Amino acid sequence: MAAASDQLLAILVTFLTPLFLGEATGNHDLATARAAATEAVQSFRPRNAWELLTAVQAVAFAMAALGSIGLSLDDTLSASAVLRCRANANALQRAADRAQDRLEKRRAQRRDQPEIAPMSPDEVQASLRQAAAAQHAAAAARAALAGQPPPASPVLDALADAAREPAAAPERAPPPPSRPVAQPASASGPAAGVAQPTNASSRPPERRLLPDRHQVAWASAMANVARELSQDIAHLPPAEQRLHRLRIAALTEASQQLASGAPPQLPPGFPGLPMRATPPVRRMG
C-alpha cells in the first residue's frame, strides 16, 4: 500500500487542531496546537494512508473523551449532566481503543504475510508483450473474417514475435532402419506388402480453421481487457501486479485460442456458445 502523503497528513491534522485549543487545554496558540496534533498522530508511526486515518480517529476520540471529562468538572452542572458527560467520555474512549485495536490487528496481519517483491522491468515488459500479442491475434482474426489480409503494425508485430519466443526443439535420434518383409507375389498387380508411392499433389489440402464472428468478438474483448490491465500494471502495488500479470496471461491465451478458430475450451453455457441440451422434465401423474 502506498505511503501517506504530506497533503493528507496536513488536512487531517487541521481537523485535530481545534481539539488542542481552548480553555480545557489551556492553550490558545494555533501553532502549538498544530504541533501537538502532529506529534500525537506521528506517535502511532503510520506507514500508509489507512493507518494514518485510523491513527487520527484514535487521537480524535481520545481528545474528545478528555474534553467531556473536563466538562464534567464544572461545579455549575447538575448531577445528571455530569453523569452524561462522563458516560460520553467512556464511550469515546472505547471508540479510541477500538481504532487502536484495528490498527494493531492490521499490522499483525501484515507481519504474518510474506513480503511481495515488486515486478521487475523485464516482467512488466513481458506482460506488455502478452497484451500486444492478444491485440495482434484479434486484429488478424477480424481481418480473416472479413477476407482481408492482416493489418500491418510494426509495433504489434515486434511485440507479438517477442512474446512467442519458441523454445529450441530437442534433437531426435534417427529411427532404426526397418527390415523388408517378404510377401508372396500375386499373379497380377503389385505386391501386397510393398508401399506404393503417393503423389504429394494428390493429397487434399489441409483445411485452415477460421473463427466465426462470436469467437472474433470474444477475442477482441479479451484483448482489450488485457491491454487495459497492462497499461496500469507498472503503477500498482506488488500484490496487485502479480494478480494483473496472471489475468493478462489468461486473457491472452484465451484470446489467441479464440482468434485461431479452434474450438474454445470454455464451460457449456458460456455466453456466445451453444447451451448444453437439457432433458425434458417428466410430469408426475
N, C-alpha and C positions, 0 to 999 in steps of 0.2 A: 504494500500500500504506500502511496506517495506521502512524503513528509508534509506536515502542516506548513502553510505559507505564512510569511510575516504579516500579510494583509489580513488573513483570517484571525491571527492572534491579536492584532490591533483592534479589530472590530469586536471580538469577544471581550477583551479587556475593557473596552469602552462601556459595555453593558455592566461589568462588575464594578467599575469605578464608583458609582453613586453609593454602593453598599459600604464603602470605606470612608464616606464623608458624613458629616452631621454631628449632632450633639451626642449621639450614642457612642461614637468612636472618639470624640474629642478632637477630630481632625477636620480642618477647613481648607487645607491646601490641596488643590487639584493634582499637582504633580506628585505629591506624596501619596495620595490615594491611588493614582495610576501605577506608581512604582510598587505599592503594596499589593495591588491586584495582580500585577505581572509576576511578582515573586511567589504569590500563593499558587498561581497556575503552574509556574515552572517547577514548583516543588514536586509535582506529580511526574515530571520528566516525560511529557507526551512526545510520542515518536511519529504520530501521523494525525490526520485531521479528526478521525473518530476519537482517538484518545484525548485530543485537545478539547473537543466538545464535552466529553464525559468529565474531564477534569474541571472544566468551567462550571458544569452543573453541580458537581460536588462542592466547589467553593461557594457558589451562589446559595445553595441550600444551607450550608453551614453558617454563612454570614447572616442569612435571613433568620436562622434559628437564634443566633446571638442577638439580633435586633429584637426579636419577640421576647427574649429573656430580659433585655434592657427595658422594654415597655412594661413588663410585669413588676418592675421595681418602683414604679410610680406610686407614691402613697395616696394620691387622689383617686386611684382606680378602686372600683368595688371589688369584692372578693370574687364574684363571678367573672368579671373582666380579667382579673389576674389569672384565674384558672384557665380561661380561654387562651390567654397569651402563652401560658406555659404548655398547654396542650398543643397549640400551634407550633411552638418551638420543638416539642418532642416529635411531631410529625415531620417537620422539616429536617430534623437530624436523622430520622430514619431514611428519608429520601436521599440525604447526602451519603449515608452509609451504603445504600443500595447502589448509588452511582459509583462509589469507590469499589464495591464488590464486583460490579460489571467490568470495571477496568482491570482488576486483578485477574478475573477469570479469563478475559480475552488475552492478557499477557501470558497466562499459564498455558493456554491453548497454543499460542504462537511458539512458546518454548518447546512444547512437545512435538510440533510439526517440524519435519526436516527443512532446512533451508533450500530453496529452489534457486538455482543459478539462472540468471537471465540468458536469453538466447544469444549466441554469437552472431556476428555479422554474416558468416557463411550460412548459418541455419536460417537466418532471415531471408537471405538471397535464395536459398533452396525453396522456401515457401513461396516467394515471389515467382520463381521459375515454374513451380507446380501450377499456380493460378494462371500464369501465362499459357502453359500447355493446355489447360482446360479451355481457355478462351480460343486458342488456336484450333483445337479439335471441334469446338462448337461452330466456329466460323466455317471450317471446311465442311462440316455436316450440312449447314444451311446452303452452302454453295452446291453440294452434291445433290441435295433435294431439289434445288431449282435447275439442275442440269447445267451448271456453270462451273468454270474452273475455280479452285480455291483462291481467295483474295491474297494478294501479295502483301506481306507485312514483315519487313526485315527484322524488326524488334521481336515480334512474337515468334517468328521462325527461329531466331537465335536462342531465345529463352526456352522454347519448346525442345529444340535439339539438345540443349544443355540439360534439360530435365530428364530426358530419356537415359543418357549415359549407359549404353548397353555394356554389360559385363562380357569379358573375353570368354568365348566358348571353350570348354575343356577339350583337349586333344583326345580323339578316339582312336583306339587301336584298330588296324585294318582287320576285317573279318577273315577267318581261316578259309583257304580255298576249298571249294566243295568238290567232292568226287562225283564224276558222272555215273549214273546208274544205267546199266544196260537194260534196254527194253526190247521185247520181241518185235521184229519188223512185221508190218502187215503187208498184205498183198498190194494194197493201193493206199495212197495218202501218206502223209508224213508220219514219223514215229510218234507214238502217243506220249512218250516221256520227254520229247525234245521240245523246248520252248520256242515258239515261233516269234520272230522279230516283229515288233509293233512299230508303226509309224507314229512319230510324235505329233504330226499334224492331224492325225485321225482322232486324237483324244479330244473329248469335249472340253471346251474352255471352262475354267473354274468360275463359278458364279460368285460375284462380289456382292457382299451384303450391303444394302443401302438402308439408312434409317428412315423411319416414317416421320410424319410431322409431329406426332406425340413425343417420340424419342428426341427429336431435334429441339422441341420446346423445353423439355426437361433438362437436356444437356446445356442449353443456353442459360436456363435459370440457375442451375448449379454452378456453372462457370462464373456467372455474375456474382453470386454469393461468395464464391472463393476469392474473386478479385476484391470485393469489399473487405473481407476479412484480412487479406494480405496487405491492404493499404494501412490498416491500423495496428498490425502486429508489432511494429517496431516501437510503439509508444505505450504498450501495455505492461502491467506487472508481470513478473516471470511466470506465475502460475497460469494467468490467462493467456500468456504467449504460448505455453505448451498446449493448452486446450485449442487455441486457434490453429496451431500447426496440425493437430490431429484432424480437426474439421476440414482444413484445406486439403489435406491428403485424401480424406474420404470423399469429399466433393469432387476432387479432380479425377479420382479413379472412376467414380460413378458417371461423371460427365463424359470421359473418354470412352467408357464402355457403351453408353447410350449413343454417342456420336458415331461409333464404329458400325452400328447396325446390328450388333449381336443382341440376342435376347437378354434383356436386363434381369439381373439376379435380385429381384425385389419380391417381397411377400405378396401373395394373392390379395386382391382388393386394393392395391396401391393406386392412387389417382392416375388416370391415364392408361391403366392396364385392365384387361378383362377380368371381371369378377369370377370367383370360383362358383361353379354351379351349386345351387342349394337344392337338396332333395325336397320333394313336395311333402307337406305336413298332412298326415292322415288324421281325419276327424273321427273321434270315438262316437259310436252309436250312430 
